[in-house]
């Protein structure tokens, strides 16, 4: 109920912000925010919480998205602490259900509502999906929801899509991408056969964000790639060596700059330096 009220207030906040003159805006995306699987204390990854001071210095920061595994155990006492810590940011925070969050469970949904949904900011569309409902597949009602939202794609400059599992990892091009977990993954998934073709045919620039990396030093901590109109980003934390989250700057004229914020340092690096 607390989070449902928060979503309503967030919508009011975004409508108010959108009524102002567009001078560009920023949002952040943070994955695997419970941190290390070797330290399962309740609450968010402490180095990430310490970096909230930096987020407070960014005047165009309008909201954040947590791309799953926000808690190690989906229990009320864990979620209470997460909610309390996030309340210090004073901006809307959107949740993406991960396997640890049990987005198909009654506790999560009673607190935070539907696990796939949409919101708009200025001329951009934001879609939150939950592949965990169907073995990493987007299908049935969720697929109808996605297709319905994409029917109006021409109304938007960009489309930002968020999910927890790194759905694109299953082809040779991305064979070196070391994800945290394959928990709940079906023998075959429909990302490359059904979802990617839906996105590729659009005229919009599409940005996909996943959050199940970076938990331990042997896992990929940050991933970025793009081709045609699709950009792939995966980021996460917990390894204490390359903990990171992503800051997305959208300029007044619609240019998108994706930056890596390396937690525990003063470094915020544009991914343009990674492009080939």
ZANU-944103 format. One line per 3 residues: number of its first residue (from 1); their letters; for each residue x, y, z of C-alpha. Coordinates in pm, 1 decimal. Each point is the difference from the previous one (the first is absolute). Layout:
// ZANU-944103
NUM) A) X,Y,Z | ...
This chain:
// ZANU-944103
1) XXX) 0.0,0.0,0.0 | 285.5,239.4,84.2 | 153.8,-47.5,-342.6
4) XXX) -335.6,27.5,-179.3 | -50.5,339.7,159.9 | 354.5,87.5,-102.8
7) XXX) -74.6,-90.7,-363.2 | -303.5,230.9,2.6 | 207.9,283.7,141.2
10) XXX) 273.2,-77.6,-252.4 | -248.0,33.0,-285.7 | -111.9,338.1,131.6
13) XXX) 364.7,105.6,30.3 | 76.2,-103.1,-357.9 | -307.6,176.7,-136.8
16) XXX) 104.2,315.7,183.8 | 356.1,-28.4,-129.5 | -120.8,-59.4,-354.9
19) XXX) -204.7,318.5,14.1 | 319.8,199.0,34.1 | 213.6,104.6,-292.4
22) XXX) 209.3,-289.8,-125.7 | 363.4,73.1,84.0 | 109.5,-360.8,-5.6
25) XXX) -5.8,-248.4,284.1 | 189.0,-288.1,160.9 | -89.3,-327.6,165.9
28) XXX) 205.1,-278.3,155.0 | -19.3,-377.6,-40.5 | 141.4,-228.9,270.4
31) XXX) 12.9,-378.8,-7.9 | 44.8,-266.8,266.8 | -26.3,259.6,273.0
34) XXX) -10.5,-240.8,294.1 | 371.6,-36.8,-73.8 | 218.2,-295.9,87.3
37) XXX) -154.3,-348.7,30.0 | 265.1,-62.4,266.5 | -140.1,278.2,220.7
40) XXX) -377.2,-30.1,11.9 | -79.3,264.9,259.2 | -333.5,174.5,-61.5
43) XXX) 6.6,325.5,-190.9 | 170.1,130.8,-311.4 | 369.9,-43.2,-78.1
46) XXX) 164.1,250.3,242.2 | 244.6,149.3,-255.5 | -297.5,74.2,-225.4
49) XXX) -186.7,172.4,283.5 | 311.7,205.2,76.3 | -2.8,118.4,-362.3
52) XXX) -342.9,158.6,44.8 | 187.3,317.6,95.8 | 133.5,12.7,-355.7
55) XXX) -347.2,-50.6,-149.0 | -123.7,293.8,207.0 | 248.4,226.1,-180.4
58) XXX) -151.8,-66.1,-344.8 | -265.3,267.8,-63.1 | -158.6,-176.1,-299.7
61) XXX) -37.1,-336.6,177.5 | -375.1,-72.5,-15.9 | -40.9,-367.3,97.0
64) XXX) 175.0,-332.8,39.5 | -64.5,-359.1,-108.2 | 120.3,-301.7,200.5
67) XXX) 39.2,-294.2,-237.6 | -63.8,-284.8,241.5 | 147.3,-193.0,291.9
70) XXX) -64.9,283.8,238.8 | -19.7,-241.6,292.9 | 159.4,-337.9,66.3
73) XXX) -310.4,-132.8,177.0 | -344.1,131.9,-91.2 | -115.0,72.9,354.4
76) XXX) -182.3,299.3,139.8 | 288.6,103.7,226.6 | 238.3,6.3,-297.8
79) XXX) -238.3,204.3,-213.6 | -69.2,242.7,286.2 | 370.5,84.1,17.3
82) XXX) 29.8,38.1,-378.2 | -298.9,235.4,-8.1 | 142.4,206.6,284.6
85) XXX) 341.6,31.9,-165.1 | -147.9,97.0,-336.5 | -223.2,263.3,159.0
88) XXX) 310.6,211.4,65.5 | 42.6,53.4,-374.9 | -317.9,210.0,-29.0
91) XXX) -60.1,-105.1,-360.8 | -226.4,-274.5,-139.6 | 157.9,-346.0,-5.8
94) XXX) -140.2,-272.1,-225.7 | 42.6,-369.1,79.2 | 79.6,-281.5,-244.5
97) XXX) -62.6,-341.3,155.3 | 294.7,-241.0,14.2 | 13.6,-365.9,97.1
100) XXX) 95.0,83.2,361.3 | -285.4,249.8,20.8 | -256.3,-268.3,-91.8
103) XXX) -196.6,221.5,-232.0 | -252.1,-281.4,-48.6 | -63.9,-19.7,374.9
106) XXX) -282.1,144.9,205.2 | 222.1,203.5,236.6 | 173.6,192.6,-277.6
109) XXX) -320.0,65.5,-191.7 | -194.2,102.4,310.6 | 265.7,261.1,74.3
112) XXX) 96.2,118.1,-346.8 | -274.5,-101.6,-238.2 | 23.1,-124.0,-355.3
115) XXX) 344.6,-117.6,-110.4 | -25.1,118.4,-359.5 | -116.6,352.4,-68.4
118) XXX) 76.8,320.3,-184.5 | 56.6,368.4,64.2 | 89.2,300.9,-214.5
121) XXX) 236.7,287.2,51.0 | -14.9,293.5,-238.9 | 9.8,-160.5,-347.6
124) XXX) 150.6,-332.7,106.6 | -162.1,-334.6,82.3 | 114.0,-218.9,289.1
127) XXX) -96.0,-367.8,20.4 | 64.6,-227.7,297.8 | -24.1,-372.6,-73.8
130) XXX) 18.7,-316.7,210.9 | 135.6,-298.4,-197.9 | 9.3,-196.7,325.0
133) XXX) -373.7,-58.7,-30.0 | 56.6,-247.6,-284.5 | 348.8,-150.7,17.0
136) XXX) 172.1,308.0,-148.1 | -263.1,28.4,-273.2 | -221.2,297.2,-78.8
139) XXX) -322.8,-175.0,-92.9 | -376.4,-19.2,46.9 | -149.9,313.3,161.9
142) XXX) 341.3,161.7,42.6 | 76.6,-40.1,-369.8 | -337.9,151.3,-87.9
145) XXX) 80.3,287.9,234.6 | 337.2,57.3,-169.4 | -145.3,-14.6,-349.8
148) XXX) -276.9,238.8,101.9 | 247.2,255.6,129.0 | 216.2,-26.0,-311.4
151) XXX) -299.1,72.7,-226.0 | 36.9,364.7,104.0 | 378.1,5.1,-35.2
154) XXX) -8.8,279.9,-256.8 | -119.2,238.4,274.3 | 332.6,-23.8,183.1
157) XXX) 360.8,101.9,-59.0 | 155.8,-296.4,180.2 | -115.6,-318.8,166.8
160) XXX) 173.4,-116.1,318.5 | -69.1,-360.6,108.9 | 103.1,-154.6,330.8
163) XXX) 12.4,-360.1,121.6 | 215.1,-195.6,243.5 | 125.8,-301.2,-195.1
166) XXX) 259.3,56.0,-274.0 | -225.4,-135.2,-273.9 | 235.3,66.1,-290.3
169) XXX) 287.2,-208.6,140.3 | -101.3,-324.5,-169.1 | 168.5,48.7,-340.1
172) XXX) 363.0,-39.1,-106.7 | 51.0,375.0,-37.8 | -39.9,34.0,377.8
175) XXX) 144.0,-333.9,111.2 | 264.5,170.6,217.2 | -260.6,185.2,205.5
178) XXX) 11.7,-159.2,347.7 | -334.1,50.2,170.8 | -76.6,-51.2,369.1
181) XXX) -260.5,-272.1,-33.4 | -211.8,-208.7,-235.5 | -258.7,-58.4,271.5
184) XXX) -339.4,-88.3,-147.3 | 117.2,6.9,-362.1 | -202.4,-218.0,-237.5
187) XXX) 179.0,-226.9,-253.4 | -83.9,253.2,-270.4 | -100.2,364.7,20.6
190) XXX) -163.9,229.6,-254.0 | 219.2,310.0,18.5 | 178.4,-50.3,-333.2
193) XXX) -289.2,-170.2,-178.0 | -281.8,233.7,100.3 | 99.9,300.5,213.5
196) XXX) 308.9,127.6,-182.3 | -177.5,-6.1,-340.8 | -281.6,212.6,148.1
199) XXX) 251.8,260.7,111.6 | 226.0,-5.8,-302.3 | -278.3,95.2,-240.6
202) XXX) -81.5,319.1,190.4 | 134.6,337.6,-104.5 | 75.1,98.8,360.5
205) XXX) 329.0,-40.2,176.7 | -50.7,-286.0,249.4 | 199.0,-33.3,323.1
208) XXX) -10.7,-329.7,191.1 | 122.1,-18.4,360.9 | 58.9,-317.9,203.3
211) XXX) 126.2,-30.3,356.3 | 120.5,-352.9,72.5 | 376.5,49.8,-18.7
214) XXX) 280.8,114.6,227.6 | -77.4,-200.8,314.9 | 345.6,-159.4,31.8
217) XXX) 344.9,68.7,-152.8 | -31.7,-287.6,-247.9 | -313.3,148.1,-158.1
220) XXX) -28.8,273.9,-261.3 | -41.4,329.3,184.1 | -106.9,218.1,-292.3
223) XXX) -105.3,-74.0,-355.3 | -76.5,229.1,-292.2 | -67.3,-63.2,-366.8
226) XXX) -211.5,145.7,-275.5 | -98.0,-73.6,-356.1 | -259.6,149.1,-232.0
229) XXX) -256.6,171.3,227.5 | 60.0,-215.0,311.4 | 233.9,69.5,291.6
232) XXX) 69.3,-265.7,263.8 | 114.0,90.5,352.3 | 51.8,-228.8,300.7
235) XXX) 137.3,125.3,330.2 | 12.2,-111.2,358.8 | 176.8,-0.7,332.7
238) XXX) 113.0,-217.4,287.7 | 356.6,-93.6,-92.0 | 151.3,307.2,176.4
241) XXX) 257.3,30.9,-280.2 | -195.1,135.2,-295.4 | -334.5,89.9,158.7
244) XXX) -190.4,229.8,-230.9 | -329.6,142.1,-109.4 | -103.3,193.4,-308.7
247) XXX) -96.4,363.1,-47.5 | -193.3,88.5,-313.8 | 0.3,362.1,-117.7
250) XXX) -261.0,99.0,-257.9 | 67.1,342.8,-148.3 | -260.1,253.1,-106.8
253) XXX) 51.1,-98.6,-363.4 | -38.9,-370.3,79.4 | 360.3,-118.1,6.1
256) XXX) 60.1,-284.4,246.5 | 327.3,-30.7,190.6 | 46.0,-312.9,211.8
259) XXX) 254.5,23.6,279.4 | 146.4,-251.7,242.7 | 25.7,115.6,359.1
262) XXX) 274.3,-203.8,167.7 | -106.6,-22.3,364.6 | 262.3,90.5,255.8
265) XXX) 191.0,219.2,-243.9 | -47.8,346.2,-143.4 | -18.3,-141.0,-353.0
268) XXX) -304.0,32.6,-223.2 | 92.7,-129.7,-345.8 | -194.2,47.6,-322.3
271) XXX) -44.3,-324.7,-193.9 | 95.0,190.0,-314.2 | 355.4,-91.2,95.8
274) XXX) -98.0,-367.6,-35.4 | -149.2,24.0,-347.3 | 193.8,-154.8,-282.8
